[in-house]
Amino acid sequence: MKLLLPLGLAVLLASPALAQTQLTGDIVGMGTRTAEYHYTRQGQDYTDTLRVANGHFAHSIPATDDGMGTIIVRESAGSFESQQFWVEPGTVHFQGTVQQLGKLDATGTPENNVLSDFNHTVQWKDYGKPLKSEADYQALQAQDTRQFIKAHPAARTSAFQLYWQTIMQPTYPVAEYEKLLQGLKPTVRQSWYGQQAAKRLVILHNQPAVGKPVADFTLADTAGTQHSLATYRGKYVLLDFWGHWCSPCVRAMPQVNALHQQYADKLTIIGVAMESASSAPLWKKAIRQHHVPGLQLSDLQEAKGPVITGYNINAFPTYMLLDPQGKLVARTNDVEEITKKLAALGSF
């Protein structure tokens, strides 16, 4: 499963007088190499190269659309470690070691000091420790995060963490998320991430729920012909949210194809691909190459399309099984669960 980490862009930039931020760093053992600074400005994504000499770097950086930037240090075999931080006036200093690039600590400005506190007390608390299970770890960290948010109502870091909680823990009661949001100071609720968290709560309120009809949509197929979901009422429908770029999605295609063959007269499979206009040729090639079954649709708007956002699709693949009345029967990231659910339905 691949997580989709959504990016939002669209607030006014700070004035030049407030945009002066100095980024410095000391990473023990890093020697002389490069790191990257990723940020968004006026709706565009940028990458600046940070020259590192004897583990030290210094770089003046501009204000960003969402108030945050990301340091990325690339390692061998294409892997990398990243750390987000607040872009605010003053000097933001990174420190750490090359052995633990996932724990680079950013301090020196008010909001980064709060974020550093969160990292040490929540995010990195169990770093490197053996875990009982990923689910237990995620649940415990989510609980600690909510406590941190309650304890820091005046910090934009709390709005940032609340936003990510609504993505990583979408089944947590929306009413509880709303309490956390309302507990933040007005200025924090009005901040970029405060607004994004509020938008996420609307999505969670309206996302498909088991036992309820899902919202209709109309999307184009590979030839540009429009298809409405409501047209396929009367049979069970399997919505397969995928992308040509998603290796877990592609690996699962033989199982999806097996369902297509087994339930050909009872089950309609509709693929909804998260693609862009530029990736459309690769999407069409993947359909042919991997024998992707069923009707294939996409709005070619990547993560910004109304179906991907409205259905709250943040992980790929995601499967939704609908009954003949268009009600959601099951939602999962594992096609095997859909296979079991269909088997349990018997002859439908």
Secondary structure, 3 states (H helix, E strand, C coil): CEECCCCCCCCCCCCHHHCCEEEEEEEECCCCEEEEEEEEECCEEEEEEEEEECCEEEEEECCCCCCEEEEEEECHHHCEEEEEEECCCEEEEEEEEHHHHHHCEEECCHHHHHHHHHHHHHHCCCCCCCCCCHHHHHHHHHHHHHHHHHHCCCCHHHHHHHHHHHHHCCCCCHHHHHHHHHCCCHHHHCCHHHHHHHHHHHHHHHCCCECCECCCCEEEECCCCEEEHHHHCCCEEEEEEECCCCHHHHHHHHHHHHHHHHCCCCEEEEEEECCECCCHHHHHHHHHHCCCCCEEEECCEHHHCHHHHHCCCCEECEEEEECCCCEEEEEECCHHHHHHHHHHCCCC
